[in-house]
């Protein structure tokens, strides 16, 4: 028996169908016609833009990814939050950087950033509505520690930041500890 070949032109009914074809030695070969739309969709689902995570009590190890306030990428953070999040660089890499792309806190809310440990000598700065975080921060001490406080008066837009490891060609995924 011969199997009919599928019609692979743009007007055919089998245009994006999978074709299973048995070849010599009963090996199964899988063929797929990938259109630009299909490729774009796959890249979107695979997370080409990197991992993302929100501030929370705990720690994360990453070399790349987006970092948001507790409201995530589209929401506002909530009132009465007190959160501590440690972001560690992956083992073997020399430097970890974070750049805040968006930063908008409400009255009475603040974000303190430390490198390595939480003590007065490790404090990079405390940022709030009047002291905006607008520079790229880097550390070779192994981690950033973010201490966030929001008062009970309301919420704000929060932040969007991106992590990177300068000089690294590898892009490890986010690992939650």
TAHUPE-V151739 format. One record per backbone hydrogen bond with DSSP energy under -0.5 kcal/mol. CO is the residue of the C=O (numbers start at 0). NH is the residue of the N-H. Records with the same first field share a line. If there is no record, write none. Layout:
CO: NH  NH
//
This chain:
5: 7
8: 11
11: 14
13: 16
17: 19
18: 20  30
20: 28
22: 25
23: 26
26: 22  28
28: 20  30
30: 18
31: 33
32: 34
34: 38
35: 39
36: 40
37: 41
38: 42
39: 43
40: 44
41: 45
42: 47
43: 46
46: 49
50: 65
52: 67
55: 57
57: 85
58: 176
59: 61  87
60: 174
64: 162
65: 52
66: 160
67: 54
68: 71
70: 73  74
80: 149
82: 147
83: 57
84: 145
85: 59  87
86: 143
87: 61
89: 92
95: 138
96: 163
97: 136
98: 100  161
101: 159
103: 157
105: 108
108: 128
109: 148
110: 126
111: 146
112: 123  124
113: 144
114: 116
116: 118
118: 121  122
119: 122
121: 114
124: 112
126: 110
129: 131
130: 127
131: 133
134: 99
136: 97
138: 95
141: 88
142: 115
143: 86
144: 113  146
145: 84  147
146: 111
147: 82
148: 109
149: 80
150: 79  153
155: 76
157: 103
158: 68
159: 100  101
160: 66
161: 98
162: 64
163: 96  165
164: 167
171: 62
174: 60
//
